[in-house]
Amino acid sequence: MDSSVHRGKPGHEGYLNEHVSALPENLREKAGYYTCMAGKWNLGIDLEHCPHQRGFDRSFALLAPTANHFAWDHGFSKQEDESRLPKLARMNVSALHVEDGRYVDNEELPTGFYSSDHYVDKLMEQLDARPKDKNFFAYLHFSASSPPLQAPQEDIEQYRGLYDDGPKALRERRLQALKKRGLIPPDTVPHGMDAPEIGRWGSLSVEQRAKSAREMETYAAMVSRVDYNVGRLLSWLKYRGLFDNTQIIFTSSSGPCGASPDKETQSGLQVQRYIARHYNNTFLNIGSKTSYTWYGARWAHSGSPFRLYQGFPTEGGTRVPMIYKPPASLKFKKQICHSFCTVQDIAPTLLHQAGIPVYGNDTDYIPEVGRSWLPFFQGMTPFPHPVDYAHGWELDGQGALRKGSWKIVCLNRPLGNEEWELFNLSEDPGEITDLSRRRPDKLEELVKEWIKYKDAVGVVGLTPQLRRTKGEMTDPSTWVKFETSRSVALREKQRRERPKSTTRGSHDSDDDDDFQDLDDDAVEMV
């Protein structure tokens, strides 16, 4: 940690710490489930923090937040100073995987590897190997459609021309479709498209618009490839006779990714130079393994009427769709549910169904979170949560809390004012009208709830408090420093290239402590 106020604080380790009793651990140890997973992990990058140590019998996991979807690497030089690389290169480039406790060399991956295809292949392989006398829990996390935007060319071509009229026109089409399908109220007013760093569609050149539309065509291809692979998995479950009695939860992890790393104030030029040196982002090459692009904030706004996108605790960054398919034993009417619920409810729901009465282990700071949906599914309660349920968020020094239809939000500058804003989501789902001055009583009520949440989960502080701390961060994202996939890859290559000693004695270099004790099949990523 760069920040002394965060260093050593529980929950700020950069991995899923040992105080958390993970869902697969509970299902396996307390209910005898077979557990498996494939896809993105992003909860720790050293072997002791990987899925096989957190309750999964079988696992094939991408350790970085995202990476090249074809597992292509342009080749890092060992002399390339990690600290001089842009954050994008340090965290989101090397496709570092681990399988059942062993780092995977990319050369072991099949010819034609594509992340979404391979993760489903692996999950089906793991399910085929399951003990047939056990219930199973399977977790699949696609790294698509996170940047870099990459997809098979035949998938990209089917969307050619679809986005040529730009993000504003797309947003209007989607808005009308959402209203028509009853997914949002017919009188919903969308929030403005906050993207000061990106020019409006009409101000871009013909070439810039064509390239931007091509990036969205690639994004659409990534999503449709996910759709194809979900269908492939469901067909496999039906073929194996498992579909009817399997409950399935499909959801997104956050709002759309509106980041534009090449336009960030502090590091944008560095990112531009890095991309130009290592990748080919010419029009015809967009979407290939040697390209590295993203769609940016204006396209991110086109997906919903909500405020902002991933990276913010606003509705646009936290409110996502979810599809739930029950097992045959659970009967209820198909419906669209508009009631508030949270991803934290999934664990207590599954544990409740598995007959495990207690969620969590003995800790002094991790509260019991979430609520089982089973009473709601069974018609015993009108909503998944009681109307006075308070739920908080904290992200990069920003905070939010929702209670009933009321919500407070504190955003970093320049897209916020670093003060609490108040919204009534039943009337204003776009978070457009700040009611903090009109309803100071409601603001005070929710801020008190926020303080309870902050103390319960160990929030160190929001950006306004941290800015007042002498010597602390000026950029609220820079304090997050944990080992990256690139550093692990370099470390493993260096370990394999070291001359092998015939004996190991008390005079071995202290540097040996920096390396995992792995076999000769350990990863070579570089």
N, C-alpha and C positions, 0 to 999 in steps of 0.2 A: 504493500500500500504506500502511495505517496503521501496520503493524508493522515496525520497523526490522530485526528479525531475518529477516523474509521478503523485504524490499525488495531487488530486484535479483538474487534467487536464481533459478537456472535452473529452469524448470518452474512458476514462480509468477507468470507474466506475466498470466494471465487470458485467454490465447488459446493455440492450438496453435503453439508456437514453431518457428523455422526450423531448429532442430537435429533435429527429428523428420522422418524420411523417411516420409511418409504412404503408405499402401497404394495409393491411386489414382495417386499420382505414380510409384511403382515399376511398376505394371501398365501405365500409359500409356507411360512413357519407355523401359522395358526390355523390354516384351513386346508393344508396339503395340496395347494394348487401347483400345477406346472406353469412356469412363467417364462416368457420369451419376448424379445423385442428386436426391432430393426429400424434403422434410421437415425435421425439426429438425437444426440444426447445433451450436449451443452451444459452439463452439470459437473464438470470436472474432467481434467485431461490426463492426469497421472493414473497409472493402473489401479492404485488403491481407491480411486474415486470413480471408477468406471462401472458399468451396469452389472458385471458379474460379481461385484462386491456389494451391490445394493439390492439383492433379491432376485436377480434374473438367472434362471437355469441356463438359458442360451441367449446370446446377444450378438448382434453385428451393428456397431454404432459408429456414426460420424461424431467426432469429438469437438470439432469447431462449431461456432454458431452457424456458419455456412461455408461452402467451398466450391471449387470447380465441379460441376455436375457430371463431367466426363472423367474426373480424377486425373486431369491433365495438369502438369506442373511445368512452368517455363524453365525451371532449373535455377535454384538459388546458389549464389557463390558463398562459400564459407566465410569469405572476407567481408561480405555485405553486413554492415553494422545494423543489428536489429533495431537499435534505438533511433536510427536515421530513416527507417522505413515508415511510410504512413501506416496508421492504425489498420486501414483496410488490408494492407499486405501482411501485417503481423497476425491478424486474427481470421481473415476470411479467404485464404488462398489455398493452403495445403489441405488436400482431401485426406486427412488422417483418420483411419478407421481402427477399431479394436474389435476382435472377435473372441469371445469367451476368454478374456484375460490375456490376449496376445495382440500386440500391434500388428497390423496387416501391411505388408509391402504392396504398394500399388501394382507392382509387376504380377502379383498373384491374382489381380482382378481380371475378369474375363474380357476378351476382346469385344469392343462395342459397349463397354460399361456405360450405363447411364443411371444416375442415382435412383430415380423413382422406380425404374424397372428392377434394379438389383435388390433394393430393399424389400420389395414384395416377393421376389424369388427367395430371398433369405428367410422371410417370415414363413412362407409356405413350407420350406425345407425344415424349419424348426418345428412347425406344427405337425409335420409328418413324422417327426422323430419323438413326439410326445408319448408318455405312458398312457395307454388307452383307458386306464382305470382312474384317471385323474381329471378333474376340472382344469381348464386352462385360462390363463390371462395372457393376452397377446397385445403388445403395444407397438404401433407403427407410426413413425413420425417422418414424413417426407421433408427433405431439405428444400424441395421446390415449394413455393415459387420464389424463394429468397434469391437475391443477387449472388453471383452473376447470372444474368438472364441467358439461359442456354437451353436448347431443345433440339431434337432431331429435325433436320431441315424439312422433311416431308410433313411434319406437324406444323411447322411455321407457315409453310406455303398455303395451307388451307384458310389462313386468316388474312391473306394479302388484301389490303385496301380497306379492311374493316374499320380502321381507326384514323383514316385520312382526314376526317373532319375535326379531330382534336378532342381534348379532354372535356371541354365544357359541353359540347354536343353529346358526348358519351354519357356524361353525368346526367343530363336531362333525360336521355333514353332510359337509363337505369332507374332514375327516380320514378318515372311513370310506370315502369314495370314493377317496381317494389310496391307502389300504391295499388296497382291493379291486382296484385297477388295477395294483398292484405298483410304484407310484411311490415309496412309502416302506415300510420294514419294518413288519410287522404289530404289533410290540411297541413302536412309537414312542410316547414320552411327550411331549406338547407342552409347550413353555415357557409360563409364565403370561403373561397379557395385561397388559403394563406400560403403563398409561395413567392415571397419577394425576391428570392434568389433566381427564379426561373421566369423568363420572359413569357408574355402572353402569346397564344398560338398565332395570332395575326401579326405579331411583331417578328416572328421567326422567318428565316429565309426558306425557300422551297426545299433546299437540301436539308436544313435542320428539321423541318417538319417531316420530311420523308424518313429521316433517321429515327426520329422520335416515335413515329408510327410503327416503324419496323421493330423497335424495342418492345412496344406493346403487343405486336403480333407474336413476338417471341414469348412474352409473358403469358399470353393466351394459350400458346402451344404447351407451355409448361403446365398450366392448369388442366388443360384437356388430357395431358399425359398422366397426371395424377388421377383424373376421372377414369381414364382407361384402366389404370392399374388397380384402382378401388374395385371396379367392375370385375377385373380378373380375379381378385381375391375373393369377392363374393361368389363368383361362379365356382371357384375352387371349393369354398365352404359348402356350397350346394352339392357339388359332385361327391364330396366326402360325407354327405349326410349330416353336416354340422350346422347348417345355416339356421334352421328353425329354432334350435335351442341355444343359439349364440346371441347375446345382446351386443349391440354395436353402437358406439358413440363416435361420431365424426364431427370434428370442429376445427377451427383455426386457432393458432396460438396468439394472434394479436391482430391489430388492424394492418392495412397495407403498408409496405415499406416505402416511405416517401423521402428517404435520405438521398442526398446528392453529394457524395463525398468530394467531387471535383469542384464544388462551389462553396465548401466550408471556408470560413474566414481565415482560420489559422493554418489549415493544411491543404486547402484546395489545390494550390499550385503544385505542391509536392505530389499529390495524387495524380494530377494531370501528367506530370513528367513520368511517374512510375508506369501509368497505363500506356503512355506513348512508347515507352522503352520496351515493355514486355508483352503487349497485346496488339491485336489487329482489329480495330473497331471500324473498319471501312464498311460501307452499307451492306455489301453482299456477304460479308463475313460475320455480321451480327448474329448471335445465337450459336455460333460454333464454339468448339472447345478452346480456341485461341482468342476469343473475344472476352471482354469484361465490361458489361454495361448494366444500367439500371434505368428505371422509367421516371423517377423523380416525383416531386411533391404534387404537381398539377394532376398527373395521372392517378396518383394515390387518392386524391380528393374525389375522383370520378366514381369511386366504388360505393359511396353512401352519402346521405345528407349530413353526416356528422362532422364534428370539428376535429381537424387534424388527423393523425395517423399513428402508426407504430412509433413508440418512443415517447408518447405523451399519455397521461392518465385521463384524457378526455374520452368521450364516447367513440370518436373515430379511432382511437388507439386501443380501446379495451372491449368494445362491444362487437361481438362476432357471431356468425350463424352457428347453429349446432343442429345436427340431425340425430335423433335417437330411435333405434330400432330395438324393441323389447324382445326378450326370449319368449318362446311359445307359452310359457307358464304365466306370463304377466299380461293380462288382457286390459286394454283401455282404448278409448276412442281416439282415432287419429285426429290431431288438432295442431294448430299453430299456437304456441305458448309465448305470450309477451311478458310474462312475469320475470322479475329479476332472479337470476341464479348465477353461479360462478363456477369456474373450473375447479375450485376448491371443494365443491360439493361432490365431485365424482368419486373421490376416495371414500368418504363416509357412506356413499350410496352402495358402492361395491362391497365394502366391508359389512354393511348391514345385510345385504343379500347373502353374503357368505357365512353369516352367523357369527361374526366377530364383534363382540360387544364394545370394545374399547379401541379407539383410534389414537395412536401416538404412544410414546413411552414416557418414562419419568424424566422430565426436564423442569427447569425452573424459569424458562422464558418462552418456550414455544406453546402457544395456546392451542386448544382444540378448535380447529377451523372447519368451516363448511358445514353442510347440513344434508342429511340423507334425503333423496327425492322419493324414496319408497312410499312414505305416507301419502304424498301427492299423487303418485302413480296409482295408488290403490283407492283414491278418492276420499281419503280420510282428512285431508286438509285442502283448503281452496287454493293455496299458493305454495310454491316450494319453500318460501321463507315467510316468516311473520312480517307484517307491514312495518314494524318498528326495527327490523333487522338493520344493523349498521355494518358496512363493509368498506375497508380502506385500501388504498393503493399508494405506493411510493416508488418513484423511478427517477434516477439521475437527479436527485435533489428536488424533484417535483412531487406533489401529493394530491390526493383526491379522497373523498369519502362520500358514500351514498347511503341515505336512509329513507326508505320509502321512495317517493318520487323526487326527493330533494337531493341535491348534490353540490358539494363545494370542490373547487379546483384551484390549485396554485401552480402556475407555470413559469418556467424560466423565461427571461427576456431572450430574444425580442418578440416572441409570439405570445408572451404573457407579461404581466406586470409584477410578478413575484409577490402578489398579495392574494388572499382568498377571494374567489368569486363564488357567487351562489346562483344556482339554476333550478328551475322546476321542470324536470324532464317530461312530466305528463303534458305540459303545455309547450315546452321548448326543447325537444330532443336534440336540436342542433346546437344547443348551448350558445345562443346568440345574445340573450338579454340577461345581464348581470343584475341580480336582485339584492345584492348585499346591502345596499343603502336603504332599500325599501323595506327589507325584512331583517333588520339587525337581530331580532330575537331568534329567528331560524338560523341565521349565520352563527350566532353564539352557541346554539344547541349543537350544531354539527361540528363546530370547532372543538367543543368539549368531547364529542365522540371521537374525533381525530386524535386528541391527546391520549385517550384510553387506548386506541389502536396503536399509536406510536410507542407507548410504554409497554404494551403487551408483546409486540413483535420485535422491538429493539431498533426502531428507526433512529438513526443518529441525529438527523436534522435535515431540514430543507435548505435550499440554496440561500435564502435570505439570512438564516442564522450562520451558515458556514462562511458566507462572505465577510462576516464580522469577526471571524476567527483569524487572528494574526498569523500570517505565513501559510494560510491554507489555500485551497484551490480557487482559481479564478474561472476555470472551465470545469463545470460540474461533472464532465465525463472523464476527465483525465486521471482521477484517482483510482479507477478500476484497472489494476495491473495484475494479471495472473498469467501463468504460463500459457503460451499460445501453441497452436498445432505446428507452426513453423519451427519454434524453438525445440519442441519435442522431436520433430523430424530431423533437424540438424544434429541434435544430441545423439539420436539413434544411429545416424550415419557415422558420426565420429566414433561411437562405441564400436561399431563393426569394423572400422578401418584401423583401430588400434592394434598393434602387434600383440598376439596372445602369449602370455607368460605361461611357462609350464607349471609354475607353483605360485601359490598366493601366500604371502607371509605378512608379518606385522608391519613391514615397511612399504606396503602398497600405498600408492598415492591417495591422498584425501579426496582427489577428484573422483575416485571410484564411487563415492557416496552419491554423486550426482546422477548416476546411471541406474536404471532398473536392472535387476538380475534376470535377464531374459535369455532364451535359447538362441541358437544361431539363425532361427527363422524370423528374428525380430525385424521390425520395419526398416526398409530403406526407402525413404520418401524423396530423397534429393538426387 
